[in-house]
């Protein structure tokens, strides 16, 4: 069983090279999207090392991915399309540049052999309207322009566009009271939402891109939707023949802070959570995760068929 790791990253080729080495195994292949914001020299030794590997594909088309924007969906779909060119792939796993496996390659292989045909994606049914005061639904009934600025950037350009976007959203809120707002067509599938990260079979991913190609208006409807990557994929899968095979679990561990908005770095304090038999992946690993990474190096990554360097 071949596993394809789809890596959405804004990390340097050096860090991505280390990530791939940690995930490396005889039955793993990698498809990497480097964020367009990164300045990458193709003569960089780490980039050349990545590109030279027969089981690594670096996407030529790079997208300037902004938090909460539709461009995350576009980059993800690009990775899926590239992976689907390889007919021997059984499962596709979406990862960030700060994600790693927390089980051995043999454990992961055996896990999916036992659960072959199941789809692992976090999901829940969204409310019928914003009348239920759903934060998730409010992502849909207004226009959000995250593709044009980085909400976390201190740059003057980003701050200006962010402020304009904020004013525009307030205007839309006023218009909504008058019954003027973005509507979700009743002809479209019932909305579902959930975590961005998933592990889906080749067949489910093939269905995803086929549905998108055959329903361009549905796909375009999410273009100005906030954090659409947490809605579009769930909506397609949960309204498909694959819905009955879905396990409402993405097999990942993330630790969120008090405000619940962002995943926090993992440390040895989270080791107990990572030992759960259904936790195969985790994020995020940063410089604060050095002790945990050292533990995984000793007991997990050295068990792969290709030794660490």
Secondary structure, 3 states (H helix, E strand, C coil): CEEEEEEEECCCHHHHHHHHHHHCCCCEEEEEEECCCCCCCCCCHHHHHHHHCCCEEECCCCCCCCCCCCHHHHHHHHHHHHHHCCCCEEEEEEEECCCEECCCHHHHHHHHHHCCCCEEECCEECCCCHHHCCCCHHHCCCCCCHHHCCCCCCCHHHHHHHHHHHHHHHHHHHHHHCCCCCCCCCCCCCCEECCCCEEEEHHHHHHHHHHHHHCHHHHHHCCCCCCHHHCHHHHHHHCCCCHHHEECCCCEECEECCCCCCEECCCHHHHHHHCCCCCCEECCCCHHHHHHHHHHHHHCHHHCCCCCC
